[in-house]
Amino acid sequence: NTYTWVDNNDGKRYLRQFNALRFYVGYNRDQDSALVEVTDTTYNADARQVEYHLGKVLEVDLKKKG
């Protein structure tokens, strides 16, 4: 899956590490986006969710509307 991977040597599943994530607004082809730093990645066992701890906004790409 996209957020985890399995080590073939020990069979354990590990969290995939990312340095940054790009967020998009909407589904249109010309959509605004932002690249945001990931400072840490953890697993919330109670919620069964991967959690990304975010830092600085590294880049903003605003599309002209018009």
All heavy atoms as TSV, in Angstrom:
chain	resi	resn	atom	element	x	y	z
A	1	ASN	N	N	0.831	-1.182	0.000
A	1	ASN	CA	C	0.000	0.000	0.000
A	1	ASN	C	C	0.869	1.236	0.000
A	1	ASN	O	O	2.060	1.175	0.198
A	1	ASN	CB	C	-1.041	-0.165	1.095
A	1	ASN	CG	C	-0.981	0.659	2.347
A	1	ASN	OD1	O	-0.295	1.637	2.452
A	1	ASN	ND2	N	-1.762	0.244	3.290
A	2	THR	N	N	0.299	2.382	-0.189
A	2	THR	CA	C	1.037	3.626	-0.378
A	2	THR	C	C	1.739	4.097	0.891
A	2	THR	O	O	2.805	4.688	0.823
A	2	THR	CB	C	0.073	4.730	-0.857
A	2	THR	OG1	O	-0.564	4.280	-2.036
A	2	THR	CG2	C	0.798	6.020	-1.150
A	3	TYR	N	N	1.173	3.837	2.065
A	3	TYR	CA	C	1.660	4.430	3.307
A	3	TYR	C	C	2.506	3.492	4.156
A	3	TYR	O	O	3.090	3.917	5.136
A	3	TYR	CB	C	0.477	4.945	4.121
A	3	TYR	CG	C	-0.384	5.872	3.299
A	3	TYR	CD1	C	-1.601	5.443	2.794
A	3	TYR	CD2	C	0.050	7.152	2.982
A	3	TYR	CE1	C	-2.373	6.285	2.008
A	3	TYR	CE2	C	-0.715	7.994	2.198
A	3	TYR	CZ	C	-1.933	7.553	1.721
A	3	TYR	OH	O	-2.686	8.380	0.942
A	4	THR	N	N	2.556	2.217	3.777
A	4	THR	CA	C	3.372	1.247	4.502
A	4	THR	C	C	4.067	0.329	3.502
A	4	THR	O	O	3.730	0.302	2.332
A	4	THR	CB	C	2.518	0.386	5.457
A	4	THR	OG1	O	1.577	-0.367	4.697
A	4	THR	CG2	C	1.782	1.242	6.485
A	5	TRP	N	N	5.032	-0.433	4.001
A	5	TRP	CA	C	5.699	-1.419	3.166
A	5	TRP	C	C	6.095	-2.597	4.038
A	5	TRP	O	O	6.224	-2.477	5.256
A	5	TRP	CB	C	6.920	-0.826	2.463
A	5	TRP	CG	C	7.984	-0.287	3.373
A	5	TRP	CD1	C	7.991	0.914	4.002
A	5	TRP	CD2	C	9.177	-0.944	3.781
A	5	TRP	NE1	N	9.119	1.058	4.765
A	5	TRP	CE2	C	9.870	-0.073	4.644
A	5	TRP	CE3	C	9.743	-2.172	3.494
A	5	TRP	CZ2	C	11.088	-0.399	5.238
A	5	TRP	CZ3	C	10.966	-2.502	4.084
A	5	TRP	CH2	C	11.612	-1.609	4.931
A	6	VAL	N	N	6.249	-3.774	3.424
A	6	VAL	CA	C	6.615	-4.993	4.144
A	6	VAL	C	C	8.050	-5.349	3.792
A	6	VAL	O	O	8.413	-5.438	2.621
A	6	VAL	CB	C	5.662	-6.159	3.782
A	6	VAL	CG1	C	6.118	-7.445	4.459
A	6	VAL	CG2	C	4.235	-5.818	4.166
A	7	ASP	N	N	8.867	-5.543	4.833
A	7	ASP	CA	C	10.258	-5.966	4.653
A	7	ASP	C	C	10.265	-7.470	4.380
A	7	ASP	O	O	9.770	-8.254	5.198
A	7	ASP	CB	C	11.062	-5.632	5.906
A	7	ASP	CG	C	12.551	-5.908	5.751
A	7	ASP	OD1	O	12.920	-6.864	5.031
A	7	ASP	OD2	O	13.345	-5.177	6.351
A	8	ASN	N	N	10.793	-7.867	3.245
A	8	ASN	CA	C	10.825	-9.290	2.889
A	8	ASN	C	C	11.725	-10.108	3.800
A	8	ASN	O	O	11.558	-11.320	3.905
A	8	ASN	CB	C	11.263	-9.460	1.437
A	8	ASN	CG	C	10.226	-8.953	0.473
A	8	ASN	OD1	O	9.036	-8.966	0.765
A	8	ASN	ND2	N	10.666	-8.491	-0.681
A	9	ASN	N	N	12.682	-9.469	4.487
A	9	ASN	CA	C	13.598	-10.195	5.369
A	9	ASN	C	C	12.934	-10.627	6.668
A	9	ASN	O	O	13.181	-11.724	7.155
A	9	ASN	CB	C	14.826	-9.338	5.682
A	9	ASN	CG	C	15.650	-9.088	4.443
A	9	ASN	OD1	O	15.830	-9.970	3.622
A	9	ASN	ND2	N	16.141	-7.868	4.295
A	10	ASP	N	N	12.094	-9.762	7.267
A	10	ASP	CA	C	11.488	-10.111	8.555
A	10	ASP	C	C	9.962	-10.208	8.502
A	10	ASP	O	O	9.330	-10.586	9.476
A	10	ASP	CB	C	11.917	-9.131	9.646
A	10	ASP	CG	C	11.476	-7.697	9.394
A	10	ASP	OD1	O	10.629	-7.455	8.525
A	10	ASP	OD2	O	11.997	-6.803	10.095
A	11	GLY	N	N	9.352	-9.868	7.352
A	11	GLY	CA	C	7.907	-9.968	7.206
A	11	GLY	C	C	7.119	-8.892	7.933
A	11	GLY	O	O	5.897	-8.930	7.957
A	12	LYS	N	N	7.804	-7.917	8.536
A	12	LYS	CA	C	7.124	-6.859	9.292
A	12	LYS	C	C	6.733	-5.708	8.378
A	12	LYS	O	O	7.394	-5.426	7.388
A	12	LYS	CB	C	8.022	-6.329	10.409
A	12	LYS	CG	C	8.282	-7.336	11.501
A	12	LYS	CD	C	9.115	-6.719	12.606
A	12	LYS	CE	C	9.402	-7.727	13.703
A	12	LYS	NZ	N	10.237	-7.133	14.765
A	13	ARG	N	N	5.637	-5.037	8.749
A	13	ARG	CA	C	5.154	-3.869	8.009
A	13	ARG	C	C	5.717	-2.610	8.662
A	13	ARG	O	O	5.706	-2.466	9.872
A	13	ARG	CB	C	3.630	-3.840	8.014
A	13	ARG	CG	C	3.052	-2.695	7.218
A	13	ARG	CD	C	1.560	-2.838	7.040
A	13	ARG	NE	N	1.183	-4.010	6.277
A	13	ARG	CZ	C	1.209	-4.097	4.951
A	13	ARG	NH1	N	1.580	-3.058	4.227
A	13	ARG	NH2	N	0.852	-5.200	4.341
A	14	TYR	N	N	6.222	-1.696	7.840
A	14	TYR	CA	C	6.823	-0.451	8.312
A	14	TYR	C	C	6.129	0.745	7.671
A	14	TYR	O	O	5.584	0.640	6.572
A	14	TYR	CB	C	8.316	-0.413	7.963
A	14	TYR	CG	C	9.120	-1.443	8.709
A	14	TYR	CD1	C	9.368	-2.687	8.153
A	14	TYR	CD2	C	9.620	-1.169	9.972
A	14	TYR	CE1	C	10.101	-3.641	8.839
A	14	TYR	CE2	C	10.362	-2.118	10.668
A	14	TYR	CZ	C	10.590	-3.349	10.094
A	14	TYR	OH	O	11.309	-4.289	10.774
A	15	LEU	N	N	6.173	1.888	8.370
A	15	LEU	CA	C	5.615	3.124	7.828
A	15	LEU	C	C	6.534	3.662	6.751
A	15	LEU	O	O	7.748	3.704	6.923
A	15	LEU	CB	C	5.472	4.182	8.930
A	15	LEU	CG	C	4.496	3.870	10.050
A	15	LEU	CD1	C	4.545	4.982	11.095
A	15	LEU	CD2	C	3.091	3.714	9.507
A	16	ARG	N	N	5.962	4.080	5.634
A	16	ARG	CA	C	6.729	4.718	4.568
A	16	ARG	C	C	7.013	6.158	5.003
A	16	ARG	O	O	6.113	6.858	5.456
A	16	ARG	CB	C	5.955	4.694	3.262
A	16	ARG	CG	C	6.771	5.150	2.079
A	16	ARG	CD	C	6.050	4.912	0.758
A	16	ARG	NE	N	5.610	3.534	0.537
A	16	ARG	CZ	C	6.399	2.549	0.096
A	16	ARG	NH1	N	7.660	2.772	-0.157
A	16	ARG	NH2	N	5.912	1.346	-0.096
A	17	GLN	N	N	8.254	6.581	4.908
A	17	GLN	CA	C	8.658	7.917	5.335
A	17	GLN	C	C	8.608	8.878	4.156
A	17	GLN	O	O	9.039	8.539	3.061
A	17	GLN	CB	C	10.078	7.885	5.910
A	17	GLN	CG	C	10.226	6.967	7.113
A	17	GLN	CD	C	9.417	7.423	8.308
A	17	GLN	OE1	O	9.470	8.573	8.715
A	17	GLN	NE2	N	8.637	6.509	8.861
A	18	PHE	N	N	8.067	10.055	4.387
A	18	PHE	CA	C	8.017	11.112	3.382
A	18	PHE	C	C	8.672	12.358	3.948
A	18	PHE	O	O	8.523	12.659	5.134
A	18	PHE	CB	C	6.564	11.452	3.005
A	18	PHE	CG	C	5.835	10.338	2.317
A	18	PHE	CD1	C	5.011	9.477	3.022
A	18	PHE	CD2	C	5.965	10.159	0.956
A	18	PHE	CE1	C	4.338	8.457	2.390
A	18	PHE	CE2	C	5.284	9.134	0.306
A	18	PHE	CZ	C	4.473	8.279	1.033
A	19	ASN	N	N	9.399	13.103	3.117
A	19	ASN	CA	C	9.974	14.382	3.523
A	19	ASN	C	C	8.959	15.499	3.395
A	19	ASN	O	O	9.024	16.498	4.106
A	19	ASN	CB	C	11.196	14.728	2.661
A	19	ASN	CG	C	12.329	13.755	2.886
A	19	ASN	OD1	O	12.515	13.253	3.986
A	19	ASN	ND2	N	13.072	13.468	1.842
A	20	ALA	N	N	8.021	15.348	2.453
A	20	ALA	CA	C	7.014	16.374	2.200
A	20	ALA	C	C	5.800	15.724	1.545
A	20	ALA	O	O	5.905	14.658	0.934
A	20	ALA	CB	C	7.573	17.475	1.299
A	21	LEU	N	N	4.651	16.389	1.691
A	21	LEU	CA	C	3.412	15.960	1.035
A	21	LEU	C	C	2.843	17.137	0.260
A	21	LEU	O	O	2.920	18.278	0.711
A	21	LEU	CB	C	2.378	15.509	2.072
A	21	LEU	CG	C	2.709	14.267	2.892
A	21	LEU	CD1	C	1.668	14.062	3.983
A	21	LEU	CD2	C	2.774	13.044	2.001
A	22	ARG	N	N	2.259	16.850	-0.905
A	22	ARG	CA	C	1.606	17.898	-1.692
A	22	ARG	C	C	0.096	17.752	-1.510
A	22	ARG	O	O	-0.461	16.678	-1.691
A	22	ARG	CB	C	1.969	17.802	-3.172
A	22	ARG	CG	C	1.318	18.936	-3.986
A	22	ARG	CD	C	1.863	19.049	-5.382
A	22	ARG	NE	N	3.280	19.341	-5.428
A	22	ARG	CZ	C	3.808	20.567	-5.311
A	22	ARG	NH1	N	3.026	21.603	-5.115
A	22	ARG	NH2	N	5.105	20.734	-5.392
A	23	PHE	N	N	-0.542	18.846	-1.122
A	23	PHE	CA	C	-1.987	18.905	-0.932
A	23	PHE	C	C	-2.604	19.681	-2.087
A	23	PHE	O	O	-2.074	20.701	-2.509
A	23	PHE	CB	C	-2.327	19.597	0.399
A	23	PHE	CG	C	-1.860	18.816	1.588
A	23	PHE	CD1	C	-0.649	19.096	2.186
A	23	PHE	CD2	C	-2.639	17.797	2.111
A	23	PHE	CE1	C	-0.208	18.375	3.286
A	23	PHE	CE2	C	-2.208	17.073	3.207
A	23	PHE	CZ	C	-0.993	17.355	3.800
A	24	TYR	N	N	-3.738	19.183	-2.589
A	24	TYR	CA	C	-4.443	19.815	-3.706
A	24	TYR	C	C	-5.826	20.263	-3.252
A	24	TYR	O	O	-6.443	19.629	-2.398
A	24	TYR	CB	C	-4.599	18.828	-4.867
A	24	TYR	CG	C	-3.295	18.460	-5.514
A	24	TYR	CD1	C	-2.597	17.327	-5.128
A	24	TYR	CD2	C	-2.760	19.255	-6.523
A	24	TYR	CE1	C	-1.385	16.990	-5.719
A	24	TYR	CE2	C	-1.553	18.924	-7.122
A	24	TYR	CZ	C	-0.877	17.790	-6.713
A	24	TYR	OH	O	0.314	17.468	-7.305
A	25	VAL	N	N	-6.322	21.325	-3.889
A	25	VAL	CA	C	-7.659	21.836	-3.621
A	25	VAL	C	C	-8.560	21.412	-4.765
A	25	VAL	O	O	-8.358	21.834	-5.909
A	25	VAL	CB	C	-7.654	23.379	-3.504
A	25	VAL	CG1	C	-9.056	23.902	-3.260
A	25	VAL	CG2	C	-6.705	23.824	-2.404
A	26	GLY	N	N	-9.542	20.566	-4.496
A	26	GLY	CA	C	-10.500	20.162	-5.508
A	26	GLY	C	C	-9.978	19.096	-6.450
A	26	GLY	O	O	-8.925	18.501	-6.233
A	27	TYR	N	N	-10.742	18.887	-7.527
A	27	TYR	CA	C	-10.446	17.806	-8.464
A	27	TYR	C	C	-10.176	18.296	-9.883
A	27	TYR	O	O	-9.980	17.504	-10.785
A	27	TYR	CB	C	-11.601	16.803	-8.490
A	27	TYR	CG	C	-11.774	16.086	-7.182
A	27	TYR	CD1	C	-12.722	16.516	-6.259
A	27	TYR	CD2	C	-10.986	14.996	-6.855
A	27	TYR	CE1	C	-12.882	15.858	-5.045
A	27	TYR	CE2	C	-11.132	14.338	-5.652
A	27	TYR	CZ	C	-12.090	14.780	-4.749
A	27	TYR	OH	O	-12.231	14.139	-3.564
A	28	ASN	N	N	-10.239	19.598	-10.109
A	28	ASN	CA	C	-9.998	20.135	-11.442
A	28	ASN	C	C	-8.550	19.944	-11.862
A	28	ASN	O	O	-7.660	19.793	-11.020
A	28	ASN	CB	C	-10.350	21.624	-11.494
A	28	ASN	CG	C	-11.816	21.866	-11.249
A	28	ASN	OD1	O	-12.647	21.034	-11.595
A	28	ASN	ND2	N	-12.147	22.988	-10.641
A	29	ARG	N	N	-8.316	19.980	-13.172
A	29	ARG	CA	C	-6.953	19.810	-13.676
A	29	ARG	C	C	-6.047	20.957	-13.213
A	29	ARG	O	O	-4.926	20.733	-12.795
A	29	ARG	CB	C	-6.951	19.745	-15.199
A	29	ARG	CG	C	-5.550	19.434	-15.711
A	29	ARG	CD	C	-5.381	19.549	-17.181
A	29	ARG	NE	N	-6.369	18.830	-17.969
A	29	ARG	CZ	C	-6.454	18.930	-19.271
A	29	ARG	NH1	N	-5.649	19.716	-19.935
A	29	ARG	NH2	N	-7.358	18.253	-19.938
A	30	ASP	N	N	-6.535	22.182	-13.296
A	30	ASP	CA	C	-5.761	23.350	-12.853
A	30	ASP	C	C	-6.188	23.712	-11.436
A	30	ASP	O	O	-7.043	24.575	-11.219
A	30	ASP	CB	C	-5.999	24.541	-13.788
A	30	ASP	CG	C	-5.418	24.296	-15.169
A	30	ASP	OD1	O	-4.465	23.508	-15.264
A	30	ASP	OD2	O	-5.919	24.882	-16.134
A	31	GLN	N	N	-5.609	23.044	-10.469
A	31	GLN	CA	C	-5.999	23.248	-9.079
A	31	GLN	C	C	-4.851	23.829	-8.274
A	31	GLN	O	O	-3.685	23.610	-8.581
A	31	GLN	CB	C	-6.475	21.937	-8.471
A	31	GLN	CG	C	-5.457	20.818	-8.557
A	31	GLN	CD	C	-6.071	19.458	-8.334
A	31	GLN	OE1	O	-7.261	19.325	-8.143
A	31	GLN	NE2	N	-5.258	18.427	-8.366
A	32	ASP	N	N	-5.196	24.583	-7.237
A	32	ASP	CA	C	-4.195	25.127	-6.327
A	32	ASP	C	C	-3.569	23.984	-5.539
A	32	ASP	O	O	-4.214	22.953	-5.289
A	32	ASP	CB	C	-4.837	26.115	-5.349
A	32	ASP	CG	C	-5.449	27.323	-6.037
A	32	ASP	OD1	O	-5.102	27.591	-7.200
A	32	ASP	OD2	O	-6.263	28.003	-5.387
A	33	SER	N	N	-2.298	24.153	-5.145
A	33	SER	CA	C	-1.640	23.121	-4.342
A	33	SER	C	C	-0.607	23.752	-3.419
A	33	SER	O	O	-0.207	24.904	-3.604
A	33	SER	CB	C	-0.975	22.077	-5.237
A	33	SER	OG	O	0.122	22.631	-5.927
A	34	ALA	N	N	-0.203	22.970	-2.432
A	34	ALA	CA	C	0.844	23.397	-1.510
A	34	ALA	C	C	1.705	22.193	-1.151
A	34	ALA	O	O	1.193	21.084	-0.960
A	34	ALA	CB	C	0.249	24.002	-0.245
A	35	LEU	N	N	3.006	22.399	-1.086
A	35	LEU	CA	C	3.952	21.373	-0.662
A	35	LEU	C	C	4.314	21.671	0.789
A	35	LEU	O	O	4.760	22.783	1.104
A	35	LEU	CB	C	5.207	21.411	-1.547
A	35	LEU	CG	C	6.243	20.335	-1.286
A	35	LEU	CD1	C	5.688	18.958	-1.648
A	35	LEU	CD2	C	7.494	20.618	-2.093
A	36	VAL	N	N	4.093	20.694	1.681
A	36	VAL	CA	C	4.271	20.907	3.116
A	36	VAL	C	C	5.264	19.886	3.669
A	36	VAL	O	O	5.186	18.692	3.356
A	36	VAL	CB	C	2.921	20.795	3.856
A	36	VAL	CG1	C	3.087	21.030	5.343
A	36	VAL	CG2	C	1.898	21.763	3.267
A	37	GLU	N	N	6.193	20.358	4.478
A	37	GLU	CA	C	7.213	19.519	5.120
A	37	GLU	C	C	6.560	18.530	6.084
A	37	GLU	O	O	5.617	18.868	6.795
A	37	GLU	CB	C	8.167	20.439	5.879
A	37	GLU	CG	C	9.146	19.724	6.778
A	37	GLU	CD	C	9.937	20.700	7.630
A	37	GLU	OE1	O	9.370	21.711	8.096
A	37	GLU	OE2	O	11.131	20.435	7.817
A	38	VAL	N	N	7.068	17.286	6.109
A	38	VAL	CA	C	6.653	16.279	7.095
A	38	VAL	C	C	7.772	16.174	8.117
A	38	VAL	O	O	8.909	15.846	7.774
A	38	VAL	CB	C	6.395	14.911	6.432
A	38	VAL	CG1	C	6.086	13.854	7.484
A	38	VAL	CG2	C	5.276	14.999	5.418
A	39	THR	N	N	7.459	16.466	9.392
A	39	THR	CA	C	8.478	16.434	10.441
A	39	THR	C	C	8.563	15.081	11.132
A	39	THR	O	O	9.596	14.736	11.694
A	39	THR	CB	C	8.205	17.528	11.489
A	39	THR	OG1	O	6.908	17.316	12.072
A	39	THR	CG2	C	8.289	18.913	10.878
A	40	ASP	N	N	7.457	14.301	11.088
A	40	ASP	CA	C	7.457	12.989	11.737
A	40	ASP	C	C	6.285	12.178	11.183
A	40	ASP	O	O	5.310	12.733	10.687
A	40	ASP	CB	C	7.314	13.141	13.257
A	40	ASP	CG	C	7.623	11.865	14.020
A	40	ASP	OD1	O	8.262	10.956	13.447
A	40	ASP	OD2	O	7.233	11.766	15.194
A	41	THR	N	N	6.399	10.860	11.269
A	41	THR	CA	C	5.335	9.953	10.868
A	41	THR	C	C	5.127	8.960	11.997
A	41	THR	O	O	6.093	8.340	12.455
A	41	THR	CB	C	5.711	9.197	9.577
A	41	THR	OG1	O	6.057	10.142	8.574
A	41	THR	CG2	C	4.570	8.341	9.086
A	42	THR	N	N	3.888	8.833	12.471
A	42	THR	CA	C	3.582	7.912	13.564
A	42	THR	C	C	2.352	7.087	13.197
A	42	THR	O	O	1.630	7.407	12.253
A	42	THR	CB	C	3.318	8.658	14.888
A	42	THR	OG1	O	2.263	9.598	14.695
A	42	THR	CG2	C	4.567	9.388	15.361
A	43	TYR	N	N	2.123	6.029	13.966
A	43	TYR	CA	C	0.938	5.194	13.770
A	43	TYR	C	C	0.089	5.276	15.018
A	43	TYR	O	O	0.559	4.998	16.123
A	43	TYR	CB	C	1.338	3.736	13.494
A	43	TYR	CG	C	0.148	2.850	13.255
A	43	TYR	CD1	C	-0.585	2.951	12.081
A	43	TYR	CD2	C	-0.259	1.933	14.206
A	43	TYR	CE1	C	-1.690	2.147	11.857
A	43	TYR	CE2	C	-1.364	1.119	13.989
A	43	TYR	CZ	C	-2.073	1.241	12.815
A	43	TYR	OH	O	-3.171	0.448	12.597
A	44	ASN	N	N	-1.174	5.662	14.865
A	44	ASN	CA	C	-2.131	5.727	15.962
A	44	ASN	C	C	-2.868	4.389	15.983
A	44	ASN	O	O	-3.756	4.150	15.165
A	44	ASN	CB	C	-3.089	6.902	15.748
A	44	ASN	CG	C	-4.100	7.047	16.854
A	44	ASN	OD1	O	-4.495	6.076	17.494
A	44	ASN	ND2	N	-4.537	8.274	17.086
A	45	ALA	N	N	-2.484	3.513	16.911
A	45	ALA	CA	C	-3.046	2.162	16.958
A	45	ALA	C	C	-4.529	2.183	17.325
A	45	ALA	O	O	-5.300	1.360	16.811
A	45	ALA	CB	C	-2.273	1.311	17.958
A	46	ASP	N	N	-4.960	3.098	18.184
A	46	ASP	CA	C	-6.368	3.171	18.570
A	46	ASP	C	C	-7.253	3.504	17.371
A	46	ASP	O	O	-8.310	2.910	17.180
A	46	ASP	CB	C	-6.577	4.219	19.668
A	46	ASP	CG	C	-5.913	3.822	20.979
A	46	ASP	OD1	O	-5.733	2.606	21.223
A	46	ASP	OD2	O	-5.560	4.721	21.754
A	47	ALA	N	N	-6.825	4.467	16.558
A	47	ALA	CA	C	-7.594	4.876	15.381
A	47	ALA	C	C	-7.229	4.062	14.146
A	47	ALA	O	O	-7.895	4.173	13.116
A	47	ALA	CB	C	-7.370	6.361	15.102
A	48	ARG	N	N	-6.152	3.280	14.243
A	48	ARG	CA	C	-5.626	2.489	13.125
A	48	ARG	C	C	-5.342	3.376	11.923
A	48	ARG	O	O	-5.735	3.086	10.803
A	48	ARG	CB	C	-6.578	1.348	12.766
A	48	ARG	CG	C	-6.765	0.371	13.905
A	48	ARG	CD	C	-7.681	-0.739	13.566
A	48	ARG	NE	N	-7.093	-1.506	12.461
A	48	ARG	CZ	C	-7.707	-2.479	11.834
A	48	ARG	NH1	N	-8.905	-2.840	12.182
A	48	ARG	NH2	N	-7.108	-3.109	10.834
A	49	GLN	N	N	-4.622	4.506	12.193
A	49	GLN	CA	C	-4.314	5.486	11.156
A	49	GLN	C	C	-2.855	5.900	11.213
A	49	GLN	O	O	-2.280	6.030	12.289
A	49	GLN	CB	C	-5.162	6.747	11.334
A	49	GLN	CG	C	-6.628	6.542	11.126
A	49	GLN	CD	C	-7.421	7.806	11.360
A	49	GLN	OE1	O	-6.963	8.724	12.019
A	49	GLN	NE2	N	-8.611	7.860	10.819
A	50	VAL	N	N	-2.283	6.128	10.036
A	50	VAL	CA	C	-0.964	6.733	9.930
A	50	VAL	C	C	-1.161	8.234	10.100
A	50	VAL	O	O	-2.058	8.817	9.497
A	50	VAL	CB	C	-0.315	6.427	8.564
A	50	VAL	CG1	C	1.013	7.147	8.425
A	50	VAL	CG2	C	-0.135	4.925	8.393
A	51	GLU	N	N	-0.337	8.868	10.939
A	51	GLU	CA	C	-0.438	10.305	11.183
A	51	GLU	C	C	0.839	10.991	10.728
A	51	GLU	O	O	1.939	10.564	11.088
A	51	GLU	CB	C	-0.673	10.584	12.665
A	51	GLU	CG	C	-1.991	10.016	13.164
A	51	GLU	CD	C	-2.208	10.229	14.648
A	51	GLU	OE1	O	-1.262	10.625	15.367
A	51	GLU	OE2	O	-3.345	9.998	15.107
A	52	TYR	N	N	0.679	12.024	9.928
A	52	TYR	CA	C	1.806	12.818	9.453
A	52	TYR	C	C	1.825	14.124	10.218
A	52	TYR	O	O	0.824	14.841	10.262
A	52	TYR	CB	C	1.689	13.081	7.941
A	52	TYR	CG	C	1.812	11.809	7.151
A	52	TYR	CD1	C	0.692	11.135	6.708
A	52	TYR	CD2	C	3.060	11.259	6.899
A	52	TYR	CE1	C	0.813	9.946	6.016
A	52	TYR	CE2	C	3.187	10.076	6.206
A	52	TYR	CZ	C	2.058	9.422	5.771
A	52	TYR	OH	O	2.180	8.238	5.091
A	53	HIS	N	N	2.955	14.433	10.845
A	53	HIS	CA	C	3.129	15.660	11.600
A	53	HIS	C	C	3.785	16.665	10.658
A	53	HIS	O	O	4.860	16.394	10.116
A	53	HIS	CB	C	3.980	15.396	12.843
A	53	HIS	CG	C	3.395	14.288	13.683
A	53	HIS	ND1	N	2.527	14.538	14.714
A	53	HIS	CD2	C	3.524	12.940	13.593
A	53	HIS	CE1	C	2.154	13.373	15.249
A	53	HIS	NE2	N	2.742	12.395	14.584
A	54	LEU	N	N	3.103	17.780	10.453
A	54	LEU	CA	C	3.502	18.726	9.413
A	54	LEU	C	C	4.291	19.895	9.969
A	54	LEU	O	O	4.076	20.325	11.105
A	54	LEU	CB	C	2.262	19.232	8.673
A	54	LEU	CG	C	1.381	18.135	8.077
A	54	LEU	CD1	C	0.161	18.746	7.417
A	54	LEU	CD2	C	2.159	17.279	7.098
A	55	GLY	N	N	5.193	20.402	9.136
A	55	GLY	CA	C	6.021	21.549	9.488
A	55	GLY	C	C	5.712	22.720	8.586
A	55	GLY	O	O	4.551	23.076	8.380
A	56	LYS	N	N	6.741	23.257	7.989
A	56	LYS	CA	C	6.631	24.466	7.176
A	56	LYS	C	C	5.990	24.198	5.819
A	56	LYS	O	O	6.131	23.119	5.261
A	56	LYS	CB	C	8.025	25.057	6.913
A	56	LYS	CG	C	8.749	25.529	8.139
A	56	LYS	CD	C	10.057	26.156	7.734
A	56	LYS	CE	C	11.169	25.246	8.204
A	56	LYS	NZ	N	12.479	25.702	7.831
A	57	VAL	N	N	5.309	25.231	5.315
A	57	VAL	CA	C	4.825	25.212	3.934
A	57	VAL	C	C	6.035	25.542	3.060
A	57	VAL	O	O	6.645	26.602	3.201
A	57	VAL	CB	C	3.693	26.234	3.711
A	57	VAL	CG1	C	3.299	26.287	2.247
A	57	VAL	CG2	C	2.494	25.897	4.590
A	58	LEU	N	N	6.411	24.640	2.182
A	58	LEU	CA	C	7.608	24.794	1.373
A	58	LEU	C	C	7.341	25.476	0.037
A	58	LEU	O	O	8.229	26.134	-0.515
A	58	LEU	CB	C	8.243	23.429	1.115
A	58	LEU	CG	C	8.588	22.623	2.375
A	58	LEU	CD1	C	9.043	21.228	1.996
A	58	LEU	CD2	C	9.655	23.332	3.182
A	59	GLU	N	N	6.129	25.321	-0.480
A	59	GLU	CA	C	5.797	25.858	-1.797
A	59	GLU	C	C	4.294	26.006	-1.907
A	59	GLU	O	O	3.547	25.167	-1.426
A	59	GLU	CB	C	6.311	24.901	-2.856
A	59	GLU	CG	C	5.975	25.219	-4.264
A	59	GLU	CD	C	6.416	24.100	-5.201
A	59	GLU	OE1	O	7.623	23.786	-5.227
A	59	GLU	OE2	O	5.556	23.520	-5.867
A	60	VAL	N	N	3.853	27.077	-2.530
A	60	VAL	CA	C	2.434	27.288	-2.826
A	60	VAL	C	C	2.300	27.536	-4.324
A	60	VAL	O	O	3.039	28.342	-4.886
A	60	VAL	CB	C	1.858	28.487	-2.025
A	60	VAL	CG1	C	0.431	28.775	-2.436
A	60	VAL	CG2	C	1.956	28.225	-0.524
A	61	ASP	N	N	1.374	26.841	-4.970
A	61	ASP	CA	C	1.124	27.001	-6.390
A	61	ASP	C	C	-0.341	27.368	-6.583
A	61	ASP	O	O	-1.219	26.519	-6.533
A	61	ASP	CB	C	1.461	25.703	-7.135
A	61	ASP	CG	C	1.339	25.847	-8.637
A	61	ASP	OD1	O	1.152	26.973	-9.131
A	61	ASP	OD2	O	1.446	24.812	-9.318
A	62	LEU	N	N	-0.598	28.682	-6.766
A	62	LEU	CA	C	-1.966	29.173	-6.975
A	62	LEU	C	C	-2.195	29.363	-8.459
A	62	LEU	O	O	-1.439	30.045	-9.130
A	62	LEU	CB	C	-2.167	30.495	-6.232
A	62	LEU	CG	C	-1.965	30.440	-4.721
A	62	LEU	CD1	C	-2.109	31.827	-4.123
A	62	LEU	CD2	C	-2.937	29.460	-4.083
A	63	LYS	N	N	-3.222	28.721	-8.960
A	63	LYS	CA	C	-3.578	28.822	-10.374
A	63	LYS	C	C	-4.441	30.066	-10.573
A	63	LYS	O	O	-5.295	30.363	-9.745
A	63	LYS	CB	C	-4.328	27.584	-10.852
A	63	LYS	CG	C	-3.593	26.291	-10.585
A	63	LYS	CD	C	-2.326	26.208	-11.376
A	63	LYS	CE	C	-1.673	24.854	-11.139
A	63	LYS	NZ	N	-0.371	24.745	-11.722
A	64	LYS	N	N	-4.237	30.757	-11.664
A	64	LYS	CA	C	-5.062	31.935	-11.978
A	64	LYS	C	C	-6.452	31.474	-12.392
A	64	LYS	O	O	-6.589	30.565	-13.196
A	64	LYS	CB	C	-4.438	32.768	-13.083
A	64	LYS	CG	C	-3.189	33.467	-12.645
A	64	LYS	CD	C	-2.703	34.395	-13.731
A	64	LYS	CE	C	-1.456	35.108	-13.250
A	64	LYS	NZ	N	-0.954	36.054	-14.219
A	65	LYS	N	N	-7.431	32.084	-11.803
A	65	LYS	CA	C	-8.832	31.796	-12.162
A	65	LYS	C	C	-9.318	32.886	-13.098
A	65	LYS	O	O	-9.014	34.042	-12.919
A	65	LYS	CB	C	-9.707	31.769	-10.908
A	65	LYS	CG	C	-9.219	30.841	-9.817
A	65	LYS	CD	C	-9.421	29.408	-10.168
A	65	LYS	CE	C	-9.049	28.534	-8.981
A	65	LYS	NZ	N	-8.221	27.459	-9.243
A	66	GLY	N	N	-10.076	32.495	-14.098
A	66	GLY	CA	C	-10.507	33.594	-14.825
A	66	GLY	C	C	-11.110	33.567	-16.076
A	66	GLY	O	O	-11.560	34.275	-16.777
